[in-house]
Amino acid sequence: MREVITKAAIQRRSYWVDEIRKLSGHFGDDSDRLQKEIVREVKRLGGPALLDHLRLCGAIPESYHHDSSEEKLYSKYTDILLWSAFNAVGLRSSVSKERADTADVEVFAKGYGFVADAKAFRLSRTAKNQKDFKIQAMDTWKRGKPYAIVVCPIYQLPASTSQIYQQASSRNVCIFTYSHLSVLISYASSKGNAKAQGLLREVFKVVNALNPTKDATSYWLAINRTMLGHSASIAKFWAIEKKAAVESIEIAKEEALGYLAKEREAIMRMSHQEALNELVKVRKLEGRERVIKSVADNGILALR
């Protein structure tokens, strides 16, 4: 029985998965509209709605095709949630309109600034490498700011050893999770934005002070002890998000497996010709044929 993530939260997730699919078309306009709709929802329903989003947003829906417009818009959705989260703790922030070579979120705190990026992955994706987490890129995208933060789904992070932890501590890039961010938001709601901002600054400083190592345990012990040691009131929020993290995995698995079951059923109900047509479509043969046929002599050798 779920204790933290409610049925309403799951329904909200389903609504936004469908909404992003409907919106996806013109990326710039869709991003602006998506941001405005999320702002209205969070303003109407408050912090709990934002926490619902953060707890479930780490899994890219299996129903979105790879490199599709909806997948790209979903990435922007997670950036908007990150922007909303930092706003919720009283920080000024902005979501980048650029598509490459820049951090997705820029944040301005008292006396310093930092850049941020939100990550999400498909549950069906098996191999992830260090480049997926953009640690080195985030260091480059600081552009004079002292800190950077990459927020990831907790269940997709390496739990033993990984080069991303060595990169993070050597380049002063904080690897954070949506669970840790949710704790920060709850702490701000309970004790005020100033204390939450102070805690976030402590987290940045402890990452900067770490001895570079690939060991995940060393990294997360430093982060967790910093947060839990900041205030006794953190413990209750920690316990809630610990439960929510376990529940979010089960919910993400149910969503993904449910979609795959429907896809399997649809395939099994196809006629032989429908199955062949679908295979041609999946292999993108017609599109590849059009590209091949469009290749022509570019006249370079005629230049004398």
N, C-alpha and C positions, 0 to 999 in steps of 0.2 A: 504493500500500500504506500502510495506516495505521500510525503509529509510536507514538502516544500513547494514543488512545482505543481500548480493546480491544473484542473481541466481547462479553465479559462485561459491559462497561459499557453497550453498546447493549442487551443483553438486560435489564439492570437498568432501563434507561430504559423499555423496553416493559412490564416488569412493573409499574412504578409508574404508567404511563399507564393501564393496565387496572385497577390497584388503586384509583386515584382515581375511575375511572368506577363501580366497584362500591360504593365507600364513599359517594359523593355521595347525600345524602338529607336528613339533618338536619345543618345546617352546624356548629353548636357541637360536637356529639358527634363528628362526622366529623373535625373539626380536631384535637380532642384525641387521637383514635385514631391519626390520621396522624402527629402529632408523636411519640407514643410508639413507633410502628413505626419511624420514621426514626432515633430515638435508639437503639433496639435494634440496628438494622442498622449504624449508624456505630460503635457500641461493639463490635460483633462483628467487623466487617471493617476498622475503623480509618480513618485519613485518606484513603487512596486511594479508598474508596467515596464519601466526601464530595466529593472532587475530581471523580469521575465524574458525580455529580449536578450540580455547579456548571457543568461544561463543557457539559452538554446541556440544562439546564433553561430556557434563554432562549426556546425556541420553544413556544408553546401548541399542543398537538396539533390538527391540522385535523379530527380525528375528534370533537372536542368542539363542540357547537353553541354559537352565540353566546349569551352571557348565561345559559348553562345552569348547573345546580348543579355539574357537573364542572368547568366553566371557573372558577367562583368558588372551588372547592376547590383547583384547580391554583394559583391566585393565593396561597392560603394555604400551599400546598406550598413555593412559592418563598420565602415569608416564613420558614417553618420552616428551610429550608436556610440562609438568611441568619443566623438565630438560631444554628444549629449552627456556622456558620463563625466567628462571633465567639466562641462558646464554645471553639472549637478553638484560638484564639490567647490563651485565658486570660481573656477578658472575661466579666463577668456580663451576661446579657441576658434579655429576656422578650418573648414574642409577645403582641401585643394581642388581647384578645377582642372588641374593638369592631369595627364594620363600616364606620364613617365618621367623618370629622372628627378623626382621630388617626393618628399614625404607626403603622405595623404592627409595628415592632420598636424596643424601647428598650434602650440599651446603657449600662453603667456601667463606666468606666475609672478608673484611679487619678487622682483629682483633677479629673475632669471626666466629662461624660456626653454622649451624642449619640443622635439618633433615626435610624432607617434604614428604607428601603423597597426591595423587590425588584421589578423590572419584567420582564415577559415579553410577547412579541408573536407573533401568527400570522405565518408567513412570507408568507401570501397577502395580508396587509394592505398596502395601497399607501401611503396618506397617513397620516402621523403628525404631530401638531402639538405645540407646546410644552406644552400642558396634559396630554398623555399622560405626561410625565415628572414632573409634580407638583413642580416646583422651588419655585414660590411657596408651594404648600400645605405643603411640608416646612419651609420657613422659619417659617410660622405654627405648625406642630406642634412646634417645638423646645421651646416653653414653658419658657424660662429656660436651656435647655442651649445651649452655645456652638456646637455643630456638628450637621450633618445630612448624611446620605449616601444617594444613590440608586444602586443597583447594577443595571446594564443588560446585556443581551447586546451584545457589542462590535460585531457586524455590523449592529445596528439603530440605531446612533448616527450622527448627522450627522458627516461627515468634512471638510466645508469650512467653512461658516458656519451658525450657528443661534443664535437668541435664548436657547436654554437655557444656553449657555455664559456669556453676559452675565448672565443671571439668577443662575447658580450662583456666579460670582465676586463679584457685588454683594450677594448674600444669604447668603454663606458656607455654601453647600450643595455638598458634594462629589459630582460625578458620577463614578462608578467603574464598572468592568465586572467580570463574573464571572471574566474572565481575570486581572485585577489582584488580585482577591480570592484566587484560587487561588495566585498567586505568594506572597501574604502568608501563606497557610496553610502552604505548603511551606517558607517561610523560618522560620516558627515551629517547625515540626517539626524542622528542621535546626539552628537556632541558639538556639531557646528563645523562650518567649512574651514575655519582657521586651523583647527586641530587635524582635520583630514589632510589639508595641504601640507602641514608640518610633517605628517607621517609619510606622505609621498616624497617629500624632500629627503627624509631619512633613508628611504628605500633607494633613491638615486645615489646617495652618498655611500651606502654600504656596497652597492655594485661597483662603484668607483674604487673602493678600498680593497676589493677582493683580489687575492692572488690568482692570476689566470690559470685555470685548470679545466680539463674536460669533464670533471666529476660533477654529475648532476646533484648528488646528495649535498656536497659542499655548498653549491650555489643555492639550492632551495632551503637548506638549513639557515643560511644567512638571511634570506628574504623573509622566511616564516618567523624566525626569532625576532627580527626587527619589528615586524608588524604586531606580533603577539606581545612583545615586550613594551610596546609603546603605551598601551593602556589596558587595564584589566577588563574594560568593557568590550574589547575586541573579541574576546573568547566566545561570546555568545553569537556574534555575527559569523565567526569562523566556523562554529559548529553547524550553523544553518547552511552555509555555502558548501561545507564538506558533504552534507546530505544531498544538496542540490546537484553537486558535481556527479555523484553516483546516479541520481535520478535522470540527469540530462543525457547520460550515456545510453540508458535504456530507452529513453524517448527517441533519441536520434536513431538507434538501431531499429526500433519499431517502425519509424517513418520510412527509413531506407528499405528495410525488408518488405514492408507493405507495398512500396512502389515496385520493387523487383518482382514480387508475386503477381501483381497486376500485369506487368509487362510479359511475364512468362505465360500467363493465361491468354493474353491477347495474341501472342505468337502461336500458341497451340491451336487457337481457333481460326487461324488464317488458312485460306486455300493455298494450294501449291503455288499458283501464280502470284497471289498476294505476298507470299513468303519470298519468292524470287524478286519481286519488285522492291520489297523492303530491304533485301540484301544489297541490291544495286544502290539504293538510296543511302544505306549505312556506309557503304564503301565509297560514296561520293564519286562514282564513276562518271556520271554525266558532267559534273563540274570540272573534274580533272580532264575530261575530253575537251571541254570548251577552252580550258587554259592551253592545252597542247596545240589545238588548232589555231589559236591566236598567235602562236610564235611565228615570227617572220624575220626576214633579213633586216638588220638595223642599219645597213649602209655604211658601217664603219670602214670596210675595206675600199669603199668607193671614194673615201676622203683622201685626196692627194695634194 
